[in-house]
Amino acid sequence: AVVSTQSTGDKGEFDVVDIDPYGTPAPFLDTAVQAVRSGGLLCVTATDLSVLAGNHIQACYGKYGGMPLKRVYCHEFALRLLLACVDSHANRYSRYVVPLFSYKSDFYVRVFVQVFQSQREVQRTSSRRSYVYDCVGCHSFHLQKLGTHIPDTQQISPGRGPPVDRACVECGKDFYIGGPIWSEPMHSPDFLDKMLAHCRSDGQYLGTAKNRMEGLLTLAAEELPHSPLFYELSSLSKTLRTTCPPLQSVRSAILNAGYQVSLSHACPKSLKTTAPSSLIWDIMRTWARHNNVKVREEDAIQSKLMSRECTVTVDFSPHEGAALKAGVIRYPPNPEANWGPKSRAGKRPRAETEVKQQKKKKKDRPHNPDLKQFPCRRFQENQCDLGEGCRYKHVPNQKEEIQS
């Protein structure tokens, strides 16, 4: 579905264009970025989250022009792939996008962007996209910019890299390459502040969705804007075969080391941080050694990670900025059981009467039918020794009687 609001301009453009199809919005993007006026609002929803999240690599590359990575951050990666795709369509018509709010919820991702007309800004778009190098073994990730903007000029130089060696310094494995993705901020702080103020002041008409919306907007406002992607605490613990440390303790260790950290709205146990991957693994190594984790030689990744010495002294003492602001439900549960996408429009579901009839037939079937009316094949082959305890009827083989 495409919903548009007519502009007062003379070009027949629209103030707002909302694309919300069943599945991918890719076929509509080329028209949508031209239909909205400069400075107008473009809203795009993608319900094919399994494609964007890495379950169908070929389909994702064909529709969105990027290589997905199926990792713990796959939902944020999906959002950034979609933003890069929308911006790429806009660049073809000397336009560029500025994200206002981007989020993943339930089974879909949705972005709100402003579209502007400017050939000068289009020339800088390569500096807003990056490739992602993700380690096959320990899942450490590194970003490589496509282009670098030269300050005080309009020139863009090609990105220099790669940002990693051929083998990961932490575990010795090689890397997957994903993207390109949008590596600039996904949210506008001013836009989020206005939405939060409106939700808190005039949210009585939102009903039960008010808490859910307020929690999502609060998480988005707390996210570090210039730190794409994140680590996930339970995944890190699984790699080292250790118990999962408290989230607040790990956040304190990162803050005590002089770096920033926040949650991601896409994952409850996420670590979105400005710290390098080496510090993250130093924290996890220290935690594992405090808990006397047994190193298994057959697990090459764990043994390699645990054999490295820590480059910094990890301090788990509580930090005042590690605690989350109370009074906000950040990750509310699903509103009902089996929450997710329903059948596609046009596919007729089975009638309730048909389902009830099938259940009735199954219910009417005898649970333990009388099997004595059927001959026992094992008895006829002289292999059944159950005697009267057999559930089947013991009758001699008629062919053998005739031959005798």
Disulfide bonds with the S-S distance in Angstrom:
none
